[in-house]
């Protein structure tokens, strides 16, 4: 009788637990699907992460180039300032030379006039 009771109890439990087991199997199947989808998302995120790393390294290169360009620009600005100063100094020198040249031109005209005058006097004397 003990065996009959055990078999009945086992059959009853199997019958009662069968829908639960089916539901658990369905849940397990859905969880497997979710797990595979999460694996796909994880692999795509790995690809995105590697692409972001590549972008980050390129941005580091660009940063280095910008620092170099800034340095060169600073040097160019310094050279430009020096050239501007030299041009201003040269301009002052040229202006002084123009004044001297004008004075020399006036002296040459005066001497030329005197020379012509002296030649005329010499002709009259001879």
TIMI-2910 file (N, C-alpha, C, CB; in pm, 1 decimal, decimal comma, always signed):
<rs>
+----------+----------+----------+----------+----------+----------+----------+----------+----------+----------+----------+----------+------+
!      n_x !      n_y !      n_z !     ca_x !     ca_y !     ca_z !      c_x !      c_y !      c_z !     cb_x !     cb_y !     cb_z ! resn !
+----------+----------+----------+----------+----------+----------+----------+----------+----------+----------+----------+----------+------+
!    +81,1 !   -117,3 !     +0,0 !     +0,0 !     +0,0 !     +0,0 !    +86,8 !   +125,5 !     +0,0 !    -93,0 !     -1,2 !   +118,7 !  Unk !
!   +192,4 !   +112,7 !    +62,0 !   +287,6 !   +221,5 !    +62,7 !   +334,8 !   +253,4 !    -78,9 !   +406,1 !   +187,4 !   +151,8 !  Unk !
!   +357,5 !   +152,8 !   -157,7 !   +401,9 !   +173,3 !   -296,1 !   +291,9 !   +234,4 !   -380,5 !   +447,4 !    +41,4 !   -358,1 !  Unk !
!   +169,4 !   +191,9 !   -358,4 !    +57,3 !   +248,0 !   -433,3 !    +41,3 !   +395,8 !   -400,5 !    -72,8 !   +171,5 !   -402,1 !  Unk !
!    +55,7 !   +426,4 !   -275,3 !    +43,2 !   +565,6 !   -230,1 !   +154,8 !   +650,6 !   -290,6 !    +47,1 !   +573,7 !    -75,0 !  Unk !
!   +271,9 !   +593,3 !   -293,4 !   +385,2 !   +666,4 !   -350,6 !   +363,7 !   +690,9 !   -499,2 !   +516,4 !   +589,4 !   -328,1 !  Unk !
!   +315,0 !   +590,8 !   -567,6 !   +291,5 !   +605,4 !   -711,3 !   +182,0 !   +704,7 !   -738,5 !   +256,5 !   +472,1 !   -773,9 !  Unk !
!    +75,9 !   +700,6 !   -660,3 !    -34,0 !   +796,4 !   -677,8 !    +14,9 !   +938,0 !   -649,9 !   -152,9 !   +761,5 !   -584,9 !  Unk !
!    +91,3 !   +949,8 !   -544,0 !   +144,5 !  +1081,5 !   -508,0 !   +239,7 !  +1131,4 !   -616,3 !   +216,7 !  +1075,8 !   -371,5 !  Unk !
!   +320,1 !  +1043,5 !   -670,4 !   +413,4 !  +1079,4 !   -775,6 !   +338,3 !  +1119,8 !   -902,1 !   +508,7 !   +963,1 !   -804,6 !  Unk !
!   +234,3 !  +1045,3 !   -937,0 !   +153,6 !  +1075,9 !  -1054,3 !    +81,8 !  +1207,6 !  -1035,6 !    +53,3 !   +964,2 !  -1081,9 !  Unk !
!    +26,5 !  +1229,1 !   -917,8 !    -43,7 !  +1353,7 !   -887,8 !    +51,4 !  +1473,0 !   -895,0 !   -108,9 !  +1346,4 !   -749,1 !  Unk !
!   +170,5 !  +1458,5 !   -837,9 !   +268,7 !  +1567,4 !   -840,4 !   +312,8 !  +1596,5 !   -983,7 !   +391,1 !  +1532,2 !   -753,1 !  Unk !
!   +333,9 !  +1487,4 !  -1060,7 !   +372,4 !  +1508,0 !  -1200,1 !   +263,6 !  +1581,4 !  -1275,9 !   +402,5 !  +1374,6 !  -1267,8 !  Unk !
!   +138,8 !  +1543,0 !  -1252,5 !    +27,3 !  +1607,2 !  -1321,8 !    +13,9 !  +1752,8 !  -1280,2 !   -103,2 !  +1532,5 !  -1294,0 !  Unk !
!    +29,7 !  +1778,6 !  -1152,3 !    +15,2 !  +1916,1 !  -1101,9 !   +135,1 !  +2002,9 !  -1140,3 !     -1,7 !  +1915,3 !   -949,2 !  Unk !
!   +251,9 !  +1944,1 !  -1139,5 !   +372,7 !  +2022,2 !  -1167,3 !   +403,8 !  +2032,7 !  -1316,8 !   +490,9 !  +1960,6 !  -1095,6 !  Unk !
!   +337,0 !  +1953,2 !  -1398,8 !   +361,4 !  +1956,1 !  -1542,0 !   +341,5 !  +2095,4 !  -1601,6 !   +270,7 !  +1857,4 !  -1611,3 !  Unk !
!   +230,9 !  +2168,7 !  -1571,2 !   +217,9 !  +2303,6 !  -1626,0 !   +326,0 !  +2397,7 !  -1574,4 !    +81,4 !  +2359,9 !  -1593,0 !  Unk !
!   +363,9 !  +2381,6 !  -1449,4 !   +468,6 !  +2466,5 !  -1391,5 !   +600,6 !  +2440,5 !  -1462,2 !   +482,9 !  +2441,2 !  -1239,3 !  Unk !
!   +628,0 !  +2312,8 !  -1485,6 !   +752,8 !  +2276,0 !  -1554,9 !   +751,6 !  +2331,1 !  -1696,6 !   +771,5 !  +2121,8 !  -1557,5 !  Unk !
!   +635,1 !  +2322,6 !  -1763,2 !   +625,8 !  +2378,1 !  -1899,4 !   +650,0 !  +2529,0 !  -1897,3 !   +486,9 !  +2347,0 !  -1962,0 !  Unk !
!   +589,0 !  +2595,2 !  -1796,9 !   +609,9 !  +2741,1 !  -1787,4 !   +756,4 !  +2773,0 !  -1760,0 !   +521,1 !  +2802,0 !  -1676,1 !  Unk !
!   +817,3 !  +2696,4 !  -1670,8 !   +959,6 !  +2717,8 !  -1640,6 !  +1046,0 !  +2692,2 !  -1763,7 !  +1004,6 !  +2626,5 !  -1524,9 !  Unk !
!  +1009,3 !  +2589,7 !  -1842,2 !  +1082,3 !  +2563,2 !  -1967,2 !  +1067,3 !  +2681,3 !  -2063,9 !  +1030,8 !  +2432,3 !  -2033,8 !  Unk !
!   +944,1 !  +2738,3 !  -2070,8 !   +921,6 !  +2855,2 !  -2156,6 !  +1002,1 !  +2975,2 !  -2109,1 !   +772,9 !  +2890,7 !  -2160,5 !  Unk !
!  +1003,2 !  +2994,5 !  -1975,5 !  +1082,1 !  +3105,7 !  -1919,3 !  +1229,9 !  +3083,9 !  -1947,8 !  +1058,3 !  +3119,2 !  -1766,2 !  Unk !
!  +1275,0 !  +2960,2 !  -1931,7 !  +1415,3 !  +2928,2 !  -1958,1 !  +1450,2 !  +2955,4 !  -2104,0 !  +1444,7 !  +2781,3 !  -1923,0 !  Unk !
!  +1357,6 !  +2919,0 !  -2192,7 !  +1380,0 !  +2942,6 !  -2334,9 !  +1387,9 !  +3092,4 !  -2364,3 !  +1268,3 !  +2877,8 !  -2418,3 !  Unk !
!  +1295,8 !  +3169,6 !  -2304,8 !  +1297,8 !  +3315,2 !  -2325,1 !  +1424,0 !  +3377,4 !  -2266,7 !  +1173,7 !  +3379,9 !  -2261,9 !  Unk !
!  +1466,3 !  +3328,1 !  -2151,1 !  +1590,7 !  +3379,4 !  -2091,2 !  +1710,8 !  +3347,7 !  -2179,3 !  +1611,7 !  +3319,9 !  -1950,6 !  Unk !
!  +1709,2 !  +3230,1 !  -2244,4 !  +1817,3 !  +3197,4 !  -2338,2 !  +1817,5 !  +3297,1 !  -2454,8 !  +1801,9 !  +3051,6 !  -2391,3 !  Unk !
!  +1696,8 !  +3332,8 !  -2503,1 !  +1687,0 !  +3432,2 !  -2611,5 !  +1738,2 !  +3568,3 !  -2567,0 !  +1542,0 !  +3444,9 !  -2659,7 !  Unk !
!  +1699,6 !  +3607,2 !  -2446,1 !  +1746,5 !  +3736,5 !  -2392,1 !  +1897,4 !  +3733,3 !  -2374,8 !  +1677,5 !  +3768,9 !  -2256,1 !  Unk !
!  +1948,5 !  +3620,2 !  -2327,0 !  +2092,9 !  +3608,0 !  -2307,5 !  +2167,6 !  +3621,3 !  -2439,2 !  +2126,6 !  +3474,5 !  -2241,8 !  Unk !
!  +2114,3 !  +3559,0 !  -2545,5 !  +2182,1 !  +3569,0 !  -2675,6 !  +2173,9 !  +3711,9 !  -2728,9 !  +2119,8 !  +3470,0 !  -2777,5 !  Unk !
!  +2058,4 !  +3778,3 !  -2707,2 !  +2047,1 !  +3918,7 !  -2750,4 !  +2144,7 !  +4006,5 !  -2673,5 !  +1902,9 !  +3970,5 !  -2731,0 !  Unk !
!  +2158,2 !  +3980,7 !  -2543,1 !  +2253,8 !  +4058,6 !  -2463,3 !  +2396,8 !  +4032,4 !  -2508,4 !  +2239,1 !  +4025,4 !  -2314,0 !  Unk !
!  +2425,6 !  +3908,6 !  -2548,8 !  +2558,7 !  +3879,3 !  -2603,6 !  +2582,7 !  +3960,3 !  -2731,0 !  +2573,7 !  +3727,7 !  -2632,7 !  Unk !
!  +2479,5 !  +3969,5 !  -2816,5 !  +2491,6 !  +4049,5 !  -2939,1 !  +2514,6 !  +4196,4 !  -2907,2 !  +2366,2 !  +4034,1 !  -3025,5 !  Unk !
!  +2438,4 !  +4246,8 !  -2810,1 !  +2456,4 !  +4387,0 !  -2769,1 !  +2595,3 !  +4407,8 !  -2712,5 !  +2350,2 !  +4428,1 !  -2665,0 !  Unk !
!  +2641,7 !  +4312,6 !  -2633,0 !  +2775,0 !  +4322,9 !  -2573,3 !  +2882,4 !  +4325,7 !  -2681,9 !  +2800,1 !  +4205,6 !  -2476,5 !  Unk !
!  +2868,1 !  +4242,3 !  -2784,4 !  +2968,6 !  +4241,8 !  -2892,2 !  +2963,8 !  +4373,3 !  -2969,9 !  +2945,6 !  +4121,9 !  -2988,4 !  Unk !
!  +2842,9 !  +4425,8 !  -2992,8 !  +2833,2 !  +4555,1 !  -3062,2 !  +2893,6 !  +4666,5 !  -2978,1 !  +2686,7 !  +4588,0 !  -3095,3 !  Unk !
!  +2871,4 !  +4661,1 !  -2847,0 !  +2931,8 !  +4761,4 !  -2758,6 !  +3084,0 !  +4751,1 !  -2758,8 !  +2878,7 !  +4745,5 !  -2615,6 !  Unk !
!  +3135,7 !  +4627,5 !  -2771,3 !  +3281,2 !  +4610,5 !  -2782,4 !  +3333,4 !  +4677,7 !  -2908,5 !  +3318,7 !  +4461,0 !  -2782,5 !  Unk !
!  +3260,9 !  +4662,1 !  -3019,1 !  +3300,2 !  +4726,4 !  -3145,4 !  +3296,6 !  +4878,1 !  -3129,0 !  +3206,7 !  +4681,9 !  -3262,2 !  Unk !
!  +3189,2 !  +4928,1 !  -3067,6 !  +3177,8 !  +5073,2 !  -3046,1 !  +3291,1 !  +5121,7 !  -2957,0 !  +3040,8 !  +5109,2 !  -2982,9 !  Unk !
!  +3323,5 !  +5044,0 !  -2854,4 !  +3431,3 !  +5082,3 !  -2763,0 !  +3565,0 !  +5090,5 !  -2836,5 !  +3441,1 !  +4982,2 !  -2646,6 !  Unk !
!  +3590,7 !  +4993,5 !  -2923,7 !  +3717,0 !  +4996,7 !  -2999,0 !  +3719,6 !  +5115,3 !  -3095,4 !  +3737,2 !  +4864,4 !  -3076,9 !  Unk !
!  +3604,6 !  +5145,5 !  -3155,1 !  +3598,3 !  +5261,4 !  -3245,6 !  +3620,6 !  +5390,4 !  -3167,2 !  +3461,8 !  +5266,4 !  -3319,7 !  Unk !
!  +3563,0 !  +5398,6 !  -3048,1 !  +3583,2 !  +5517,0 !  -2964,5 !  +3729,8 !  +5529,6 !  -2921,6 !  +3491,8 !  +5511,1 !  -2840,3 !  Unk !
!  +3794,7 !  +5416,4 !  -2895,9 !  +3937,7 !  +5419,4 !  -2863,7 !  +4017,7 !  +5474,3 !  -2981,4 !  +3987,9 !  +5278,4 !  -2826,1 !  Unk !
!  +3982,2 !  +5431,2 !  -3102,9 !  +4051,3 !  +5480,0 !  -3222,8 !  +4028,7 !  +5630,3 !  -3238,8 !  +4002,2 !  +5404,3 !  -3349,2 !  Unk !
!  +3904,6 !  +5674,2 !  -3217,0 !  +3874,3 !  +5817,5 !  -3226,3 !  +3952,7 !  +5894,5 !  -3121,4 !  +3722,8 !  +5843,1 !  -3209,3 !  Unk !
!  +3960,0 !  +5838,7 !  -3000,9 !  +4033,4 !  +5904,0 !  -2892,6 !  +4181,3 !  +5918,2 !  -2927,5 !  +4017,3 !  +5825,2 !  -2762,0 !  Unk !
!  +4239,6 !  +5814,4 !  -2986,0 !  +4381,3 !  +5823,8 !  -3022,7 !  +4402,0 !  +5925,6 !  -3134,5 !  +4435,0 !  +5686,1 !  -3066,0 !  Unk !
!  +4305,9 !  +5931,8 !  -3229,5 !  +4318,2 !  +6033,2 !  -3335,7 !  +4305,3 !  +6173,5 !  -3277,7 !  +4211,2 !  +6011,2 !  -3445,1 !  Unk !
!  +4217,9 !  +6190,0 !  -3180,8 !  +4203,5 !  +6321,3 !  -3116,9 !  +4330,5 !  +6358,8 !  -3040,8 !  +4082,3 !  +6322,0 !  -3021,4 !  Unk !
!  +4397,9 !  +6259,3 !  -2982,0 !  +4525,6 !  +6286,4 !  -2916,0 !  +4628,0 !  +6336,9 !  -3017,3 !  +4578,2 !  +6159,7 !  -2845,3 !  Unk !
!  +4629,6 !  +6275,4 !  -3135,2 !  +4721,8 !  +6319,8 !  -3240,7 !  +4687,9 !  +6462,7 !  -3282,8 !  +4715,4 !  +6224,4 !  -3363,5 !  Unk !
!  +4558,9 !  +6490,4 !  -3298,4 !  +4515,9 !  +6625,1 !  -3337,4 !  +4554,4 !  +6725,5 !  -3229,3 !  +4362,8 !  +6629,0 !  -3362,5 !  Unk !
!  +4537,7 !  +6688,9 !  -3101,9 !  +4578,6 !  +6776,9 !  -2992,2 !  +4727,0 !  +6808,5 !  -3000,4 !  +4546,0 !  +6712,9 !  -2856,9 !  Unk !
!  +4807,0 !  +6706,3 !  -3025,5 !  +4951,5 !  +6726,6 !  -3037,0 !  +4982,8 !  +6820,4 !  -3153,6 !  +5024,2 !  +6591,3 !  -3055,6 !  Unk !
!  +4913,6 !  +6800,0 !  -3265,2 !  +4936,4 !  +6886,5 !  -3381,1 !  +4894,7 !  +7030,0 !  -3350,9 !  +4859,8 !  +6833,8 !  -3503,3 !  Unk !
!  +4784,3 !  +7046,9 !  -3278,4 !  +4739,1 !  +7182,1 !  -3244,5 !  +4838,6 !  +7252,4 !  -3153,1 !  +4601,5 !  +7177,2 !  -3177,8 !  Unk !
!  +4896,5 !  +7178,2 !  -3059,6 !  +4998,2 !  +7237,0 !  -2971,6 !  +5116,8 !  +7282,0 !  -3055,3 !  +5043,6 !  +7135,6 !  -2862,3 !  Unk !
!  +5156,2 !  +7198,0 !  -3151,2 !  +5268,0 !  +7232,4 !  -3239,8 !  +5234,5 !  +7355,8 !  -3323,2 !  +5302,7 !  +7113,6 !  -3332,2 !  Unk !
!  +5113,2 !  +7360,5 !  -3375,4 !  +5070,2 !  +7475,6 !  -3456,0 !  +5067,7 !  +7602,1 !  -3370,6 !  +4930,4 !  +7449,9 !  -3518,0 !  Unk !
!  +5018,0 !  +7591,2 !  -3246,5 !  +5016,7 !  +7706,6 !  -3156,3 !  +5157,9 !  +7758,4 !  -3132,2 !  +4950,7 !  +7669,7 !  -3022,8 !  Unk !
!  +5251,1 !  +7665,5 !  -3111,9 !  +5390,3 !  +7703,5 !  -3088,9 !  +5447,7 !  +7774,6 !  -3211,2 !  +5475,1 !  +7579,7 !  -3054,6 !  Unk !
!  +5421,1 !  +7718,2 !  -3329,1 !  +5470,8 !  +7780,7 !  -3452,6 !  +5406,9 !  +7917,4 !  -3473,7 !  +5442,9 !  +7690,2 !  -3574,2 !  Unk !
!  +5279,8 !  +7928,5 !  -3442,5 !  +5210,1 !  +8055,9 !  -3457,8 !  +5268,9 !  +8161,1 !  -3364,1 !  +5059,7 !  +8038,6 !  -3430,7 !  Unk !
!  +5302,1 !  +8120,3 !  -3241,5 !  +5365,2 !  +8213,6 !  -3147,9 !  +5499,3 !  +8262,9 !  -3202,7 !  +5385,3 !  +8146,6 !  -3010,4 !  Unk !
!  +5577,1 !  +8168,1 !  -3259,7 !  +5706,9 !  +8208,7 !  -3317,6 !  +5686,2 !  +8302,5 !  -3436,3 !  +5788,3 !  +8084,4 !  -3362,2 !  Unk !
!  +5587,1 !  +8272,4 !  -3520,3 !  +5559,1 !  +8358,6 !  -3635,5 !  +5516,8 !  +8498,6 !  -3591,1 !  +5449,7 !  +8296,2 !  -3723,4 !  Unk !
!  +5436,9 !  +8505,5 !  -3486,0 !  +5395,1 !  +8636,3 !  -3435,4 !  +5515,1 !  +8715,4 !  -3384,5 !  +5291,1 !  +8620,0 !  -3323,4 !  Unk !
!  +5609,4 !  +8645,8 !  -3318,5 !  +5730,4 !  +8712,1 !  -3270,5 !  +5813,2 !  +8763,0 !  -3388,6 !  +5814,1 !  +8615,9 !  -3183,3 !  Unk !
!  +5830,6 !  +8677,6 !  -3489,8 !  +5907,5 !  +8718,0 !  -3608,5 !  +5836,7 !  +8833,4 !  -3679,1 !  +5926,3 !  +8597,9 !  -3706,2 !  Unk !
!  +5704,6 !  +8827,1 !  -3687,9 !  +5629,5 !  +8935,1 !  -3752,0 !  +5650,1 !  +9066,2 !  -3676,5 !  +5479,2 !  +8900,3 !  -3759,0 !  Unk !
!  +5649,4 !  +9059,7 !  -3546,1 !  +5671,6 !  +9179,4 !  -3465,2 !  +5812,0 !  +9235,9 !  -3489,3 !  +5651,7 !  +9147,5 !  -3315,5 !  Unk !
!  +5911,7 !  +9145,0 !  -3497,6 !  +6048,5 !  +9189,5 !  -3523,6 !  +6060,6 !  +9251,7 !  -3662,8 !  +6146,2 !  +9072,0 !  -3509,6 !  Unk !
!  +5994,7 !  +9190,4 !  -3760,3 !  +5997,4 !  +9244,4 !  -3897,0 !  +5930,6 !  +9381,9 !  -3899,3 !  +5926,1 !  +9147,5 !  -3996,6 !  Unk !
!  +5819,0 !  +9395,9 !  -3830,2 !  +5749,5 !  +9525,0 !  -3825,1 !  +5840,2 !  +9631,6 !  -3764,8 !  +5618,7 !  +9513,6 !  -3743,4 !  Unk !
!  +5910,0 !  +9596,7 !  -3656,8 !  +6001,7 !  +9691,2 !  -3594,0 !  +6112,9 !  +9728,4 !  -3691,3 !  +6060,9 !  +9632,1 !  -3464,5 !  Unk !
!  +6166,3 !  +9629,2 !  -3763,0 !  +6274,2 !  +9657,8 !  -3858,5 !  +6223,3 !  +9747,2 !  -3971,4 !  +6332,0 !  +9526,6 !  -3916,4 !  Unk !
!  +6100,7 !  +9724,4 !  -4017,4 !  +6043,3 !  +9807,4 !  -4123,6 !  +6026,8 !  +9951,0 !  -4074,7 !  +5907,0 !  +9750,3 !  -4170,4 !  Unk !
!  +5978,9 !  +9966,5 !  -3951,7 !  +5962,3 ! +10102,2 !  -3896,9 !  +6096,9 ! +10173,6 !  -3886,5 !  +5894,7 ! +10096,6 !  -3758,0 !  Unk !
!  +6199,4 ! +10100,9 !  -3840,0 !  +6332,9 ! +10160,7 !  -3829,0 !  +6387,5 ! +10196,0 !  -3967,1 !  +6429,6 ! +10064,7 !  -3756,5 !  Unk !
!  +6367,4 ! +10106,5 !  -4064,6 !  +6412,7 ! +10132,4 !  -4201,0 !  +6338,9 ! +10252,3 !  -4259,2 !  +6391,7 ! +10008,3 !  -4289,8 !  Unk !
!  +6211,3 ! +10262,8 !  -4230,5 !  +6131,9 ! +10375,5 !  -4278,4 !  +6186,7 ! +10507,5 !  -4224,0 !  +5984,5 ! +10358,3 !  -4237,8 !  Unk !
!  +6223,7 ! +10509,1 !  -4097,4 !  +6282,2 ! +10630,3 !  -4038,5 !  +6414,3 ! +10665,0 !  -4106,7 !  +6304,1 ! +10611,8 !  -3886,9 !  Unk !
!  +6495,2 ! +10562,5 !  -4132,4 !  +6624,0 ! +10584,3 !  -4199,0 !  +6601,7 ! +10639,6 !  -4340,1 !  +6705,8 ! +10452,3 !  -4205,0 !  Unk !
!  +6506,6 ! +10583,3 !  -4412,1 !  +6476,5 ! +10629,0 !  -4548,0 !  +6429,3 ! +10774,5 !  -4544,9 !  +6368,9 ! +10538,2 !  -4613,9 !  Unk !
!  +6347,1 ! +10809,5 !  -4448,9 !  +6299,2 ! +10948,2 !  -4438,9 !  +6414,9 ! +11043,9 !  -4413,0 !  +6194,0 ! +10961,2 !  -4326,9 !  Unk !
!  +6506,1 ! +11001,9 !  -4323,5 !  +6623,3 ! +11087,8 !  -4297,5 !  +6708,7 ! +11102,5 !  -4423,0 !  +6708,8 ! +11030,1 !  -4182,1 !  Unk !
!  +6724,6 ! +10990,2 !  -4497,5 !  +6803,5 ! +10995,4 !  -4620,2 !  +6735,9 ! +11084,2 !  -4724,5 !  +6824,5 ! +10853,9 !  -4676,5 !  Unk !
!  +6601,5 ! +11081,7 !  -4730,4 !  +6530,2 ! +11168,8 !  -4824,1 !  +6552,8 ! +11315,6 !  -4789,8 !  +6379,9 ! +11137,0 !  -4823,3 !  Unk !
!  +6551,7 ! +11347,7 !  -4660,4 !  +6575,1 ! +11485,9 !  -4618,4 !  +6716,9 ! +11528,1 !  -4656,8 !  +6553,0 ! +11501,6 !  -4465,3 !  Unk !
!  +6812,8 ! +11439,6 !  -4629,6 !  +6952,9 ! +11470,0 !  -4664,3 !  +6967,3 ! +11485,5 !  -4815,1 !  +7048,3 ! +11358,7 !  -4612,7 !  Unk !
!  +6902,1 ! +11396,9 !  -4891,1 !  +6910,4 ! +11404,2 !  -5037,2 !  +6850,0 ! +11534,9 !  -5087,8 !  +6838,6 ! +11284,0 !  -5101,7 !  Unk !
!  +6738,5 ! +11577,1 !  -5030,8 !  +6679,0 ! +11705,0 !  -5071,7 !  +6772,7 ! +11821,1 !  -5041,3 !  +6544,2 ! +11726,7 !  -5001,4 !  Unk !
!  +6836,6 ! +11815,5 !  -4923,6 !  +6933,1 ! +11922,0 !  -4888,8 !  +7050,0 ! +11920,5 !  -4986,3 !  +6984,8 ! +11904,7 !  -4743,0 !  Unk !
!  +7101,0 ! +11801,2 !  -5019,6 !  +7211,4 ! +11791,1 !  -5114,4 !  +7169,2 ! +11841,9 !  -5251,6 !  +7260,9 ! +11646,3 !  -5124,2 !  Unk !
!  +7046,2 ! +11812,3 !  -5292,1 !  +6996,0 ! +11859,6 !  -5421,1 !  +6992,1 ! +12012,5 !  -5424,1 !  +6855,5 ! +11801,7 !  -5449,0 !  Unk !
!  +6947,0 ! +12073,5 !  -5314,3 !  +6943,5 ! +12220,6 !  -5307,7 !  +7083,6 ! +12278,2 !  -5315,5 !  +6874,6 ! +12267,8 !  -5178,3 !  Unk !
!  +7178,8 ! +12211,8 !  -5246,3 !  +7318,3 ! +12258,8 !  -5248,9 !  +7374,6 ! +12245,0 !  -5389,8 !  +7405,8 ! +12179,3 !  -5147,6 !  Unk !
!  +7346,3 ! +12130,4 !  -5456,2 !  +7394,6 ! +12108,6 !  -5592,4 !  +7336,9 ! +12214,9 !  -5686,0 !  +7357,0 ! +11966,5 !  -5641,8 !  Unk !
!  +7209,4 ! +12246,6 !  -5671,3 !  +7149,2 ! +12350,9 !  -5756,0 !  +7216,9 ! +12485,9 !  -5731,2 !  +6996,7 ! +12361,8 !  -5729,1 !  Unk !
!  +7241,7 ! +12516,6 !  -5605,0 !  +7306,9 ! +12642,6 !  -5570,9 !  +7448,3 ! +12645,8 !  -5629,6 !  +7311,3 ! +12662,0 !  -5417,2 !  Unk !
!  +7522,7 ! +12532,7 !  -5613,3 !  +7658,8 ! +12527,9 !  -5667,5 !  +7657,5 ! +12534,0 !  -5820,0 !  +7730,6 ! +12400,8 !  -5620,7 !  Unk !
!  +7557,1 ! +12470,8 !  -5881,4 !  +7545,9 ! +12474,2 !  -6025,6 !  +7522,8 ! +12617,2 !  -6073,0 !  +7432,9 ! +12382,5 !  -6073,0 !  Unk !
!  +7432,2 ! +12685,7 !  -6002,2 !  +7405,7 ! +12824,8 !  -6039,5 !  +7531,6 ! +12908,7 !  -6022,4 !  +7290,4 ! +12883,3 !  -5955,0 !  Unk !
!  +7603,0 ! +12889,7 !  -5914,4 !  +7726,3 ! +12965,2 !  -5890,8 !  +7830,8 ! +12931,9 !  -5997,3 !  +7782,2 ! +12935,3 !  -5749,9 !  Unk !
!  +7838,6 ! +12802,7 !  -6033,2 !  +7935,3 ! +12761,7 !  -6133,7 !  +7905,2 ! +12830,3 !  -6266,7 !  +7934,6 ! +12608,8 !  -6150,3 !  Unk !
!  +7777,8 ! +12833,7 !  -6303,5 !  +7739,6 ! +12901,2 !  -6427,8 !  +7774,2 ! +13048,6 !  -6417,7 !  +7588,4 ! +12882,7 !  -6457,4 !  Unk !
!  +7748,1 ! +13106,8 !  -6303,6 !  +7777,2 ! +13249,0 !  -6281,6 !  +7928,2 ! +13273,7 !  -6290,4 !  +7722,5 ! +13295,5 !  -6143,5 !  Unk !
!  +8008,5 ! +13185,1 !  -6230,3 !  +8153,6 ! +13199,5 !  -6235,2 !  +8204,9 ! +13181,9 !  -6377,3 !  +8220,6 ! +13098,5 !  -6142,0 !  Unk !
!  +8150,8 ! +13088,8 !  -6452,0 !  +8191,0 ! +13069,4 !  -6590,4 !  +8162,6 ! +13194,5 !  -6673,4 !  +8119,0 ! +12948,4 !  -6650,2 !  Unk !
!  +8048,2 ! +13255,0 !  -6646,5 !  +8012,8 ! +13376,6 !  -6719,3 !  +8111,7 ! +13488,6 !  -6685,9 !  +7868,1 ! +13420,1 !  -6685,5 !  Unk !
!  +8147,8 ! +13501,8 !  -6559,5 !  +8243,6 ! +13603,6 !  -6519,1 !  +8380,3 ! +13578,6 !  -6582,2 !  +8255,6 ! +13607,7 !  -6367,0 !  Unk !
!  +8421,1 ! +13449,0 !  -6584,5 !  +8550,0 ! +13414,2 !  -6643,3 !  +8550,0 ! +13447,3 !  -6790,9 !  +8581,8 ! +13265,6 !  -6621,8 !  Unk !
!  +8439,1 ! +13426,4 !  -6861,7 !  +8430,1 ! +13455,9 !  -7004,6 !  +8440,6 ! +13605,2 !  -7025,7 !  +8298,6 ! +13401,8 !  -7064,8 !  Unk !
!  +8381,3 ! +13682,3 !  -6936,0 !  +8387,6 ! +13827,3 !  -6950,2 !  +8529,7 ! +13877,3 !  -6927,3 !  +8290,9 ! +13895,2 !  -6852,4 !  Unk !
!  +8597,2 ! +13810,5 !  -6836,5 !  +8734,4 ! +13852,7 !  -6807,3 !  +8827,0 ! +13813,3 !  -6921,6 !  +8783,7 ! +13790,8 !  -6674,6 !  Unk !
!  +8809,0 ! +13711,4 !  -6985,8 !  +8896,7 ! +13664,5 !  -7090,3 !  +8855,1 ! +13727,2 !  -7218,5 !  +8895,7 ! +13513,0 !  -7101,1 !  Unk !
+----------+----------+----------+----------+----------+----------+----------+----------+----------+----------+----------+----------+------+
</rs>
